[in-house]
Structures are given as C-alpha cells and as structure tokens.
Amino acid sequence: MSSKAFSSALSGIDADIVTVETDISRGLFCFNIVGLPDKSVDEAKSRVNSAIKNSGFEYPKKNNQKIIVNLAPAYLKKEGPSYDLPIAISYLAASEQINPDLKSTIIIGELSLDGNVRPIIGALAIVAAAKVKNFKTVILPADNFREANLISGIQLIPARTLIECVEYLTEGKIPPMPEVNAAAGKNPEDDEYDFGYIKGQEHIKRALEIAAAGNHNILLSGPPGSGKTMLAKAFISILPDMTEDEIIETTKIYSAAGELVSEGAIIKRPFRSPHHSASHIALIGGGKHAQPGEITLAHNGVLFLTVVPQMKH
C-alpha cells in the first residue's frame, strides 16, 4: 500500500513544499529513500525505525517488506533531519496502522530514537511557505512553536513525541500549547549599552542621531579606546522599534541560520560585528550548504565593520 504526506525543504531563508510518498510491497526487507537526499536524510531510516518501535507501533524492520520513500520533487536537494517525522507518519499510514487525513497538513520534525521530537532550523520559513500554499495546519516540534507563532492565519500543532502527532492525526487530540513569552528574544546585554548613559562625545552622538533618523551609514574614526564600539552598540537603543514585518523577516533569517534558540522571535534589532579576518563566505553567506552571512544577519539592525582598512574583501 502507498501513502502521501507533506513536508518542506529549506532553500536559503525560504522553503519549498515536499511530498513524502511511501510505498510498501512484499519482498526481502529493504528501506530506501530517494529524491536527492543527503546523508542526514538517508540516516532517517535508522531513526524512524527505532522511534516507531519505541513508540509501540510495528516498525519497518519487523517484517520482510520493501519500503520506498520518495521525496518529491526529485530535483530539489533534501538536507537535514526535518523529514524524520513525516516519513514516520507516512510509513504508519502506508502500513495501515493509522488512517489520517494528510491533504492539508505540513509535518516537520527530527525524531530521537525514543520517539521524542527534536527542534529543527528554518521552522518559521516553512510555516510561512505552508500558509502561502494554502495548507491549513503545520505539525512541528514544540520547541519551534514560539518562532512559528509569528505567522498568523494557520493552525500550529506542537508535537513533543511521535505518539502526540499520531493522536492528533487520528483522534484530533491537540497537545498542550507552549507558553509564548511576549518578551522573548530580549538579550540581557541590551540594557548595558544605552545612548542615555554616554556622557560627552556630543558631536559623535549628534552624528549618530542624524544617521538613525535618516537611515544612513556612518564612519567612526579615532584611536583605540575612544569609544567607537561602545557608541556603535548604543546606536541600537535610538533606532525605532522593529515593525511586525521586520520581526518576521529577521527571525526567519536567524531561524534559517540555526541561530535561534528557544527564545523565539527576534524583537530587538540585531548588532553584528564580524572580525576583520572573516572570510567572504562568512560575510556574505554561501558555502556548500548555503547559509546567511554576517551582512544578512545584520538585516534590519546594525553591521559594525571594525578595522575596515585591514579587511581583505
């Protein structure tokens, strides 16, 4: 029997919809994942098998059967462990252990061997893509709920275990919702650099105020210890609060870069100060597995380039 579920592939800071198709037929045991998967996706076979077994279901290796999982479209490279949960659900549906309606649901999440659901990177971008594609529900790791909750108009189901995911899909049982802290994303160091605490330097403070008002770049020049870095960090405190769209944009970038922890949204304007010896990939992004660079991470905030003459890019 075959089944079909939906997931998503991260592409830069955006996401594309991926169809997870599972077919089970008779024969000597084999478990193949096709559709241009990388090594971490191919390793999902072992994680999914153990997670299903330890959750009390009949697991793939229990019987002689040929299992093929296709991640479509095949031309799109699949990276990371976020396909564990949809592969597990698709297998359970194909093996007729559950009978869920998966037509309007996106499923994402990494599985541990005991069936717990671990957080992934890029959850915000995936939820945004799901909304654009008119999906009604996203099942995602509970630890990613806070960042994904920034997107309105789509139902989010936080799953802590494979069993919770199955219970929602088969019984409609909604797991407990995580608390969303309105102050999430605040850095304890934010209060250490406030424009109002700086005494003197009136001409520089005036120039920074003009730069903040007009959204200008500014060059600070002076000997070491004169306060350039302190003034640059304090510059954040006189910038206007981020709008809702800016918060979503910035959080999406940090989510895709894997720099979000459990605090959720980035509500304070970022301050990035790369070292002058940083590589061009570290600055502008890219690499074998494309990641945002320091310039992108400073979006909607401040990019402070110190010792500019010594930079080789």
N, C-alpha and C positions, 0 to 999 in steps of 0.2 A: 504494500500500500504506500501511497505517497502523501505528503502534506506540504503546506506552504505557510511560512511565516515571514514577517518583515522586520528588517533591522536597518542599520545605516552605517555608511563608511565616511570617516572624516577625510576631507580633502582641503588641506590648508586650514583655514579658520571657518570653512563652510562644510556642509555634509551632503551626501547623496544617499538616496534610498537604495537598499539592497534587499533582494528577495532571497530568502533561505528556503530552498527546496530539499526535502528529504525523501528518498525512495528506499524501501526495504523489500528485498526479494530473497528467495531461498538459495542456499549455497553455502560453501565453506566461509567461515567468518572473515570478513574484511570491512574496514571502515575507512572510506576515502572522502576527503574534502577537496572539491575542485572549484574553479572560479578565480584563479590567480591569488591564492592565499600565501601569506608569508609564513615564516617558521612559527611564530607565535599563534597564528590561526590554525596551522596544522597540528600544533600541540593541544588544541582544544579537544581532540579525540580522547586523550587520557583524562583531562579534567572533567569533561562531560560524563564519561563512563563512571568515574568514581563519585561524582556529585549525584548522579541518578541513583547509583547503588546505595549510597549512604543516606539518600532521602526516602528509601523504602520502595522504589519502583523497580521493575525489571530492566536491567541495564543492558547495553548493547552486547557485551561480551558473554552474556549468559547463554545465548543460543547461537547456533550456526546460522548466520544470515549475512547477506551482502547489503551493506549500508552505503549509500552515496548521498553526500550533502553537496548541493550546488549553490554557490553564492553568486547570484546574477545581479548586474551584468558582468560577464566574464572578462571584459576588457578593463574593468576598474580594479586596481590593486587593493587587496584587503589586508589591513595591518592591525595588529593589536588583539587583545583578548576580549573585546566587547561583543564578539559573536557567540561566546560560550552559552549564554542564557537562551538566545533564540534557537541555537542548534539543539539544545536540550529539549526545549518546548516542541520544536518541530519533530524531533525523534519520538517523543512521547505521543504526539498526535499520530504520526505515521505508524507506530506500533499499536495504536488503538487503545492505549492506556488512558488517554483523555480525549475529549471531543470538544475543543474550544473553537470559538469564532474569532479568527485572527485577521479578518479582512481589513479592519480599520485601526489596527494596533501595531505600534512600533515597539520592539523589545530589544533592550541593550543591557549588557552587564557581564562582568567576569565572574566565573564560578570558582570557588575554592573546592578542595577535594571533599569537604564535609557538606557541601551544598549551600554554603553561605554565598551571598552575592557581594562582590567587591566593587569599589568605585572605578570609574573609567575616566579618561580625559575626553574633552570635547562634548560633554553632555548637553551644554547649552546650545551649541550649534546644531546638534542632532534634533533637539526638540523644536528649534526654530524651523529646520527643514521639514520636519513632520507636519508642522502647522501649515506651512506653505503648500504642501502636497495634500492637504485636507484629511490627514489622519486625525482621528478623534481622541486617541489615547496613546500614551507612552509609558511603558513599564520600564523602570530604570532603577539603579541601585539607590538605596535610601540615602547614602552619603552624598549623592549628586542632586538630591531633591532641592536644596536651597538655591543652588545656582540656576537650575532649570525652572524654578518657580518664578523667575523674572518674566517668562513668556506666558502671557495670559491667553485665554481662549482655547486651551487644550487641557485635557484631563491627565494628571500625572499620578502614577501608581508606584509608590516607593516599595521596592521588594528587598527584604533583608535575606531571604532564603529562597531556594527553588520551590519549596513547598508553598510559601506565601504566594508566589507567582502562579502556581498551579491552582491554588484555592481561589484566587481572583478570577482566573480564566474559566474555571469550571463551576464555581458556586457564586461568583460575584462578590466574594468577601474582600472588602478593602482593608489593607493593612493599616496600622496606626500611622498617622501622618507625623513626620518630624516637626519640631518647633522651628519656626522661621524667625530669627532674631533680626529686628529692624536695624540694629546697629552692626550687623555683620559686615566684615570687610574693613573694620577700623584697625589701623595699625597703632600699637601702643606708643610708637615713636612719633606719631603725627603731632602730638602736643608739645614735643621737645623743640620744634622749630616753628615759632610764630613770629610774624613780622612785627607784632607789637612789642616783643621782648627785646628787639635790637635797638641799642642806643647809639646815636651818632650815625655816621655813614649816610647823611641826609641826601646828598646828591645821587648816590647809588640807589637808595630807596626810591627816590623820585623817578629815576630812570626805569626801575623795575615796575613801578606803578603804571607808568605810561605803556610799558610792554604788555602788562596784564590787561590794561584797558583796550589796547589796540590789537592784541594777539600777535605781537611782534617777536622776532628773535632778538637776542641781546648778547653782546660780547663783554665779559668781565675780564679786566686786566689788572694785575697787581702782584706784588711779591708774595711768596708763601706765608700763610698765617694772617693775611689781611682780611679774611672772612668771605672769600668768594664762594666756597662750598656751602657755608652756613647761610649766606644770602640766597643762594640758589634753592636750597631746601626750604627755606622760609617762604620763597616765592609761591609755593603751592598754597599757602594759607590765605593769600589775597586773590587767588583765582576764584571765579564763581563756582558754585556747587554744580556737579555734573547733572545733566538732564537725564530723563529715563532712557532715551535712546543712546546717550553716551555711556551710561552704566551698562546697558546690554552689549554695546559694541566692545567696550573694554573688557568686560567679563568674558565674552566669547573668545577674545584673543588669549587671555590668560588661561581659560579652560582648555583651548586647543594646544597651548604650550605646556600643559601639565603643571602650571604654577599656582593653581587654585588648591587650597587645602579644604577644610570643612567649613570655612567661614562663609562661603557662598559668594555673594555679589561683591564686586569692587566698587565701593561707593566713594572712595577718595581718589583724587587724581594721582596717577602713578608718577613716581620720580625714578628715572633710570640714569645711572652714572657708570657707563662701561669703562673699563680700563683702556688706556691709550694703546695697549698692545693687543687688544681684542682682534680676532680675525674678521675678515669681511663677512663671512657667513654668520658669525656671532652678532655682527652689527645689523646686517640687512636681512638675515634669515636664509633659509635654504637647507642644503645638505642632502644626504642620501634619503633620509626621511624628513621631508620639508617641515621646518619649524619656524615660528616667528622669531625675528631677531630683535635686538635692543631698540631699534628705531620703531618697529611695530609695537613692541611692548610699552613704549612711551606714548602711544596714541592717546589723545585727549589729556595728556599730562605734560611733564617736563622731561626733555632729554638733555642731560648735562654732560657735555664733552669737555673733560679737563685735559690740560696739556695738549691742546689741539695741534701745535706745530710738530709734535712727536708722533702723531698718528700717521700711519703709512697708507691710508686708503683715500 
